[in-house]
Amino acid sequence: MRILLVEDEKRMAQALCELLRQEKYDVDHYDNGIDGLSAIESDIYDIVILDVMLPGMDGFEVAKRARHSGITTPILMLTAKTELDNKVRGLDSGADDYLTKPFMTKELLARLRAMGRRTLGSTDGILSFGDITLDTNSLILSCSTSSQSVRLSEKEYRILEYLIANSGQILTREQLAVKIWGFESDAEYNNVAVYMSFTRKKLDFIEAKTEIKAVRGIGYELRCDDV
């Protein structure tokens, strides 16, 4: 799961990035509202953690403009202000939830897990498509028709997670590269093909009827025509 953190307090941002990466999240960080809004509008993130007090543009305005642009990505707003009016303003601006500083990391992680389940449509950390199920906690891929299972690597997991979340759609190589490796990565489209091959081998290993189909000149699509 890819998370965008928009936070201008350097120490806070460093601590949160470290925490989230330890929890196996992919994280991108921006320290101002203008760049943060631009990143949100790329629509490649699963969750946005957005501070209220930001240079350039405050979090309320960032959330409001993102929603006006049609972005539906869940937003968790961070605020040092405890007044009810500020919390209401944040929710009215388009935030899905808010957390008041200082906060416990356990609470932050619990809220992110809850938002992630809603975003991906999972139940108790399980994603399903066709005859496969993907455990988002253990990274175990299982097949209901063969009773086989296998553990995925992080990149294999990200690929299948993204494909399941967008089932019925063709995802381009560019979308996959940016989603899995991020804007700042030097990853090339060849990486997508390589890891797609690895992921297909895992599907073959568990004898799944679900397949990753290549759409010539476009990208990839998750299909299961035999279940």
SULWOLIN-V170720 format. One record per residue. PSI is psi in radians with two decimals (* if undefined). D_FIRST is the distance of its C-alpha to the first C-alpha in whole Angstrom. Layout:
psi->{PSI/PSI}
d_first->{D_FIRST/D_FIRST}
This chain:
psi->{2.34/2.24/2.42/2.19/2.14/1.77/2.25/-0.23/1.98/-0.85/-0.73/-0.80/-0.78/-0.74/-0.74/-0.73/-0.76/-0.79/-0.84/-0.66/-0.59/-0.54/0.19/0.38/2.57/2.26/2.32/2.51/2.39/2.59/0.26/2.78/-0.60/-0.88/-0.60/-0.77/-0.75/-0.72/-0.73/-0.72/-0.19/-0.37/0.64/-0.03/2.62/-0.56/2.53/2.25/2.03/2.07/2.66/-0.87/1.73/2.55/2.66/-0.86/2.23/2.90/-0.59/-0.82/-0.65/-0.85/-0.75/-0.80/-0.64/-0.76/-0.66/-0.41/-0.03/0.17/2.22/0.10/2.29/2.39/2.17/2.03/2.31/2.30/2.48/-0.10/2.33/-0.08/2.43/-0.68/-0.65/-0.64/-0.76/-0.73/-0.70/-0.80/-0.69/-0.44/-0.26/-0.02/2.58/-0.41/2.88/2.71/2.25/2.27/2.55/2.70/2.82/2.40/-0.57/-0.67/-0.74/-0.84/-0.65/-0.72/-0.66/-0.71/-0.73/-0.76/-0.65/-0.69/-0.70/-0.69/-0.79/-0.08/0.51/2.79/2.06/0.68/0.27/2.20/2.44/2.58/2.30/-2.14/0.26/2.63/2.49/2.06/1.98/-0.20/-0.78/-0.20/0.47/2.23/2.22/2.74/2.22/-0.45/-0.29/-0.20/0.35/2.72/2.79/2.60/2.36/2.69/2.95/-0.81/-0.69/-0.74/-0.79/-0.69/-0.87/-0.67/-0.79/-0.71/-0.73/-0.75/-0.40/0.60/2.47/-0.08/2.64/2.14/2.27/2.84/-0.64/-0.78/-0.79/-0.75/-0.79/-0.73/-0.76/-0.70/-0.32/2.89/-0.65/-0.09/2.67/0.16/2.44/2.94/-0.43/-0.59/-0.67/-0.82/-0.74/-0.88/-0.47/-0.69/-0.76/-0.77/-0.69/-0.67/-0.62/-0.68/-0.70/-0.68/-0.70/0.10/0.69/2.54/-0.32/2.36/2.68/1.95/2.34/2.28/1.94/2.22/-0.01/-1.16/-2.30/2.68/2.46/2.20/2.63/1.69/-0.14/0.10/*}
d_first->{0/4/7/10/13/16/19/22/23/23/23/21/18/19/18/15/14/15/14/10/11/13/10/8/6/6/9/11/15/18/21/22/22/23/21/18/19/19/16/15/17/15/13/10/8/6/8/11/13/17/20/23/25/24/27/27/26/25/22/24/25/22/20/23/23/20/21/24/22/21/17/16/12/13/14/15/18/20/23/26/29/29/32/31/32/29/26/28/28/24/23/26/24/21/19/18/18/20/20/23/24/25/22/21/18/18/18/15/13/14/14/10/10/13/11/8/11/13/10/10/13/13/16/16/12/14/13/16/18/21/22/19/17/13/13/9/11/14/12/15/16/19/22/24/27/28/26/25/21/20/17/14/14/10/11/12/9/7/10/11/8/8/12/12/11/13/16/19/18/19/16/18/18/17/14/13/14/12/9/9/11/11/15/16/16/19/18/20/20/21/18/17/20/20/17/17/21/19/17/20/22/20/20/24/24/23/26/24/25/22/21/20/22/23/24/27/26/23/20/19/19/18/21/23/27/29/27}
